[in-house]
Amino acid sequence: MWIGVRQRFNEFVKDLELTADQWNDGWTKHVNVGRTLQKAYYGNTDGDFHPGFCVGSWGKRTQMRPPTDLDAFFVLPPEVKLRFDLRSGNIQSALLQEVKEVLGDKFKQTRIRGDGQVVEVAFNTLTIEIVPVFRASTGQFWMPDTNGGGRWKITDPIAQINYIDGADTAVNGNVRPLAKMMKLWARERQVPIKSFAIELLAAQFLPARGNGGYDAYWYDYYVRDFLYFLLGKTGSFIEIPGTYDSYFLGKEWESKARAALDAANVACHYERTDQIVAAGQEWQKIFGSRIPVDVAI
């Protein structure tokens, strides 16, 4: 029984991993954008690129192939915040516009826009989303939020990264693959749930499951049971590590999660009875063509 599960999900997870070229492309663009800001705000491009670091999926190492964007923080000197705090009006919007202009002078062939909390540098292969931030005395960061007239918002991406990393380590490296698979489901089926929420929920789910540290032989059940777990969170909140803010999950995604669970239940039955192609067809109802229908045994 279950003779196709391990091979199917190993192939699936491998297909979601970035290629070396994709990783190098994203990292090089991230560094080049950061070096431009470093020169503008620190007067040099020496050192080990301390002012900038990846956050989001690149920081958590949950990015999927092909990558569409890379989120990064760039830490500005504290005197820049003091300079803007002396102004009136929406100073957060003014900061984003200044960063946009600095990058626009260098990356003339890219589409750059300041929007809400980020400045986007749209290259042909992917978009770099830069958030200019300031270090807080707590070790967290102040980030600009232009909404509602503008404000400084405290954030802690390092705590989120550490949370994912700790959960992943606790279950033998299974949190990140599960998060990638379920993020692909959200992308393929246009499920209205944020990627960071899927990552945090995967990190909650697997360690609590009790046997979340097994290998890919259990991935069919991990997917099925995660969907059960997700549906149990309908209309509830999750807590953001570090800041302990509450994020409302909503329920607009509930019907698509139920449809995915129905397909997963059928797929798990077929996997158990070694109906490999039939199982693959059900998995593709969830994940699309990225998961193989048939596998060599």
LINURCOR-V467099 format. One record per backbone hydrogen bond with DSSP energy under -1.0 kcal/mol. CO is the residue of the C=O (numbers start at 0). NH is the residue of the N-H. Records with the same first field share a line. If there is no record, write none. Layout:
CO->NH, NH
//
This chain:
3->7
4->8
5->9
6->10
7->11
8->12
9->13
10->14
11->15
15->64
18->22
19->23
20->24
21->25
22->26
23->27
24->28
25->29
26->30
27->31
28->32
29->33
30->34
31->35
32->36
33->37
34->38
35->39
36->40
37->41
50->74
52->72
54->58
55->59
56->60, 61
67->126
69->128
70->54
71->130
72->52
73->132
76->79
77->81
78->82
79->83
80->84
83->86
88->90
89->93
90->94
91->95
92->96
93->97
94->98
95->99
96->100
97->101
98->102
99->103
100->104
102->106
106->109
110->121
112->119
114->116, 117
115->145
117->114
118->129
120->127
121->110
125->122
126->69
127->120
128->71
129->118
130->73
132->75
133->141
135->138
139->135
140->154
141->133
142->152
144->150
146->149
150->144
152->142
154->140
155->159
156->160
157->161
158->162
159->163
160->164
161->165
162->166
163->167
164->168
165->169
167->172
168->171
173->177
174->178
175->179
176->180
177->181
178->182
179->183
180->184
181->185
182->186
183->187
184->188
185->190
190->192
193->197
194->198
195->199
196->200
197->201
198->202
199->203
200->204
201->205
203->207
204->208
214->217
215->218
217->221
218->222
219->223
220->224
221->225
222->226
223->227
224->228
225->229
226->230
227->231
229->232
230->233
232->235
235->248
237->246
239->243
240->242
244->239
246->237
249->234
250->253
252->256
253->257
254->258
255->259
256->260
257->261
258->262
259->263
260->264
261->265
262->266
263->267
264->268
265->269
266->270
267->271
268->272
269->274
270->1, 273
273->275
274->278
275->279
276->280
277->281
278->282
279->283
282->285, 286
283->287
287->290
//
